């Protein structure tokens, strides 16, 4: 399936150099990050690897979303979680719940209750959360998440063996605007280019559709996702999200916390300690880790023995927990499981009978009670378990990354996600009733709940001729529970203040106003942007005089043959549509039902034109469609008056850009200086980590060299090539550096460690060289001896070729003979001289010299061999004596060659080649 869906484009750069050709393949890998509250899963696409989950340093396919900040190092994943039971204050996790939240949010108070070891401060400017790492250091949740994303990129780069900067990141579908912007800021701090933020449920549905593309021959609804195929030249699938729903504080971590508290109660009931275990942060971190393991085991077993060694005050904890107890602890959570299902069906205007299959996604769906409740709520015989619940989102997101990347050619799979929260525009307008002027509050829906995106919208303000302001807020949020609404955050997104409206009306006083148009864009990541605001006017301009029939006919013929229109555009300003809803994807894949829905979404009272304008447009349209025969009849009857010969007028639109000041009301974005400071902070930590890794590498190299060399001094190959004095000198230096490492090595710098290693290598260089040369001699000399024998045989065979058939010149043969003789003399002389030297003396027979002699001799022989292979035989005139002709053919002379095709060579050439290479 993957081979049918994936192709990659690579650029091949070739640079010839004499007979060699160097080929470099330039390719760009992309990655995806499934950003969960507890785990992250990373996937990549690179040439030769269509879709693959990245393994971390422990060779696991998922990594805990945790970072540990110690004094001089950072730890991630399992290493960070391991540190949480020793020093929980240094470990930061579950950062998703703090993104886009002010310090006063109830979610922050809940986080503080769950992780009391952390000190959460308030940002004096943005009002968000700060983690106090030390008295001089603090970190925002975005910075900590940026560290995790940067670590994920490092894993992907190691796996792909190349640099990666482009990524698609999954986020929960219920993330609001502030939370989505926070993820984008975290990725920017990590140096990642986000191609798209994709909702996790959409990524799962995409993965499901990619692997079942051939089965989607009709409309299929899977977990409220529609898949539609179109019969087109390039078949693609259109995925449109019908509905989604969620429930906060309903998930695997809630179950972990219930089990942790239950284990804490069991320990206190055992009364092995007078202290309350809940007051010990380290003990509670250990119980949380055991609770997570316990939940997993109870999914497959009815009971299990929970145990923690040295839980508190060196007291061990051990107690049996049953699945029934676990289900009783989480009974209220299980009761809430069906609610999002029913709410999503209601939003999508569907019934349970309309659903063919319910797919389980997420690690906690493996809990038997969750499956039991869902099975009962859906009324199905079974639940869909045919996708990888852990990796489906990451695999779907990486497919989307390949779609968005320019380096890959992927079969189209168009995604239309949906905004969970409605967004509206609010503005005040002055109205006069019975002579009394009052301000009226107006609300207009910009994006309805579950409105598809990406798309653009334009709204028009028709009754303003001076500077004004309007607000962008969330719409009706009554579908959220009071608890969910309390942690949602501000429902006021931003205030837009416009300036320059009045001056634009003064500048175009003679033109007709078409209103102030605000262009909105909800991009692929579900982030709302205000592109621009413009004041639009309509004016009339004179058209050119009516051209003659002959001229019009000529222009028409010219246009047909590619000549284009002869009438230049009067106004170069692009016309502005009054009502717009334009998907960002240019592919025409929307069906008629979606178009009708899109048209309904854009209707707004303040966008309507006046009745006078409509009448005027109809009148102009009727004039344009007037039958030309009527004009001819009028001329015949003398009804045409001179006034009607006046120039025709054409309407043209003019736009004037309005200055916009955007005031954010929910969560302030970090300033450019803040982002630069955060980037530097994270880069400094990365540099520190790299420097630490380099020092550890240098330290390990030095230690390994000392131990290996001390051992080699007593091996026969090494001991026989060094004198006693040299051996004692090397041993003494090794001992000296080893003692230095024990005493001062722990504080030594990377530079000092490298200098020590360089000194030892310099001292042992001659010993290593002599051993290495002796090991290379047998193979090198055997190769040279073999080449000399075959070259000599080749030379003798070439010399025996009759003069009439000789293809080699005398100079060429003499050169080969000279090289053979010189090589033989050098070998015999050098080997004899080397045998007279002791093993401790520097060798004069060097492997590099043998390789030079081999290359020189091989070059000469290959030159003659290639000449023989491609040489053309000498043509001879056929004799009149038939007996001579037969004799010549019998002996295989040159006449026999004449019958062979050019380029195949003679039997003698083939024989020479066979002799040499054999």
C-alpha positions, 0 to 999 in steps of 0.5 A: 500500500505504501509503495502505491501511495509514496514517491519521492523527488530527489535532485541528483548532482553529478560532477565528472572528474576524469574517469570518476563520477561523484553523485550526490543525492539531495533529499529532505526528510520531514517528521511528525510529532504526536504531542500527547499529554503523557507520551510523544510519538515521532515518525519520519518520511525520507527517501527510501523510508515512506513512513516509519516510527522513530525509535528513541535511545532506549529503542522504544517507539514512544517517549514520555513527555517529560523534561528534567532540568538538573543543575548541569544537564537536561534529561528527557523521556524515561531518564527524566521520569526516572529522576522524578522519584529521586528529585521530582522538583526538577521534572516537568510534565503534563505541560499541555494543561498549562498552554494558553492559560493564565495564572488565575485559570482553574487548570493551573490550580489543579496542576499545582494540586497534582504536582505540589513540588513545583512553584508556579509564578505569574508572568507580570506582563502576559499573566501566564504561568512561570516555572521557578527552576531556581532563584535566577532561572524560570521557564514558561510552559512553551519553553519547556515544550520547546525543549521536548520538541527539540529533543524529538527533532534530535531523535528524528535526525539521528534516525533519518541521518540528516537534518530535519526542520519541517514537521506536522504536530498533532494537537487535541481537537479541543485546543482553542486559539490561545493553545494552538498559538502556544504550540506554534510558539514552542515549535518556533523556540525549538527551531522547527518549521510547522507545516501544519497543526493537525487535530489528533482525531483527524490524523487518526482518520487520515491514517485509517483512510490512507491504508484503506484507500481502495475500500473507500469506493463510497461514502464511509463514515468512520468515527464521524469522519466522511471519506468521499472518492471522486472519479477524476484523472487523479483519484483523491479522497476528500476527508471532512470532519463532521463532528467531534466532542471531548470531556476534560479530566476524562482520560488515563491520567485521571485513572492513574491519579485515582490509583495513586491516591488509593495506594497512598491510603493503603500505605497509611492504613498499614501504619508502618510510619507515623507520617502521612505519605501524601506529604512526601513528594518523592513517595507520591511520585513513586506511587504514581509510577507504580499506579501507571504500571498497575493500570496496565497490568489490571487490563489483562489480569483480575488482580495484581500485587502493587509494591514499592521498595523504600517508599518512605523512610526505608519502609517497603510497601506491598498490597494487593489491588483487584480490577473490581477495586480499580473500576469502583475507584473510577466509576464516575469516570466510566459513566462519563465515557458515552457523553462525548459520543452522544454529543458528537452524534447530535452535532453531526445530526446523526444517529447510532444506526448511521455509524458503521464502525467505531474505532478505538484510539488512545492507550486508555481504550485498552481498559476493559471497562472503557470498552464495555461501556462504549460497546453498550453505548453504541449498541454494536456487536464489536468495536474497531480495534484494527488500527494501532491505538498508539501510533495511528495519529503519528502515522497520519500526521507524517503522511500529511507532512509528506503531502505538504513537503515539496520533496515527495510526491504523494497521492492526494488526500484532501483534509477539511478539518472543522473548528470546534468553537464558533467565532463571531464579530461584535461591533456597536452601531449608532441608531436613532429611534424617535429622535433618540440616538443610542448605541446598538450591539451587533453580533455576526457569526464569522465561523459557525461551530464545526465550520470547515477549515482552511477557508477565508471569509470577508465581512463588510461594514456598510455604515461606517465612514469614520474610524471605528473598532470591532471585537472578535470573540467566541460565539455561543459556548452553551454546548460546554459544561460549566466545568469545561467553560470555567477552565476554557479561558477568555472568550474574548479573542481580540479587539480590532481598531481601524484608523484611516477610514475617514481619510479614505472617504475624503480621498474618494469623495466622488466615488460610491462606497461599497463598505469596509471589508475585513478579510479573515483567514482560518489557516490549516492549523485552525488559527484565525488570522486577520489578513487585511482591512480595506475600504472599497469604492466604486466609480465610473469610467468612460469606455472607448468608442464603439469599434467598427464591425470590421475591427471587432471581427479582426480582434475576435479572430486575433483572440481565437488565435492567441492574440489576446484582447485589444482592450487594456484594463482600465483599472488595475485594482482587483475587484473585491467580492462582497461575500466570500468563503474560499477554501485555501486549497485550490483543488476543486473537490467540494461537492454541491452540498458543501458549496450550499453550506458554505454559501449559507455560512456567509450570509450576514445582515450587514453584508447586504447591498441596498435595494437601489444598487440591486435595481441599478444592477438589473437595469445595467444587465438588461441594457447589456442584453438588449437585442442589437436588432432593436437598435437597427430598427430604431435607426431605420425609423429615425428614433435614434437621437444624437445624445445616445451616441455619447460614450458608454460608462463602465464601473470600476472598484478601488480599494484603499488599505486601512491601518489595523491595530490588533489588541489581543484579549485572551493570551498575549503573544510573546514579543519578538524580543521574548521569542529571541530571548527564549530561543537563546535560552534553549540554544544555550542549554543545547550547547551546554548539553553538547559540550557535556556530551563532548567532554564525556566522549573525550573522557571515555576515549582517554580512559579506553586508550589507557586501558587498551594500551596497557593491555597491548604492551603485554601482547606478543605483536606489540611487545616484540616491536618495542625495546625495554626502555621504550616499553617502560617509558610508555607504561610510566606515562600511562600510569601517570595519566591514569593517576591524574584522571583519578585525582583531577580528571573529574574537573578537567576540561574537554581541552585538557582531556584531548591534550592528554590523549594526544600526548599518549598517542604521540608517545605510542605512535611508533609502536602502533605504526610498526605493528600495523605495517607488519600486519599489512606486509603479507597481503600486500606482498602477496598481491604484488608477487601475483601481479608481477607473475601475471604481468610477466606472462602477459608481456611474454605473450604479447612479444610472441605475436607475429609482426604482421599481427602485432597491435602493440608498439615497441615503445609500449612493450619496452615501457611495460618491461621496464616497469616490471623489472624496476618493480621486481628489483625494488621488491627484492632489494627492499625485502632483503634490507628489511629482513636485516633490521631488528623488529624494534627499528623503524621499517623501510618496507612500507605498505604505502610504497607497495600500494604505489608499485601495485598501482603503477604496474596495474595501470601499465598492464590495463593500458595495453589490455584495453588497447588489445580489446578495442584494436581493429585488426589489420586487413590483408588482401586475399591471395589467389592460391586457394591452398594458401587461403585454406591454410590461412583459415586453418591457422586462424590468421588475419583473414579470419578476423575480417569476417568478424564484426568490428569491436569484438576483437580477435581470438588472440586479444580474448586469450590475452585478457583471459591469461591476464585476469586468470 
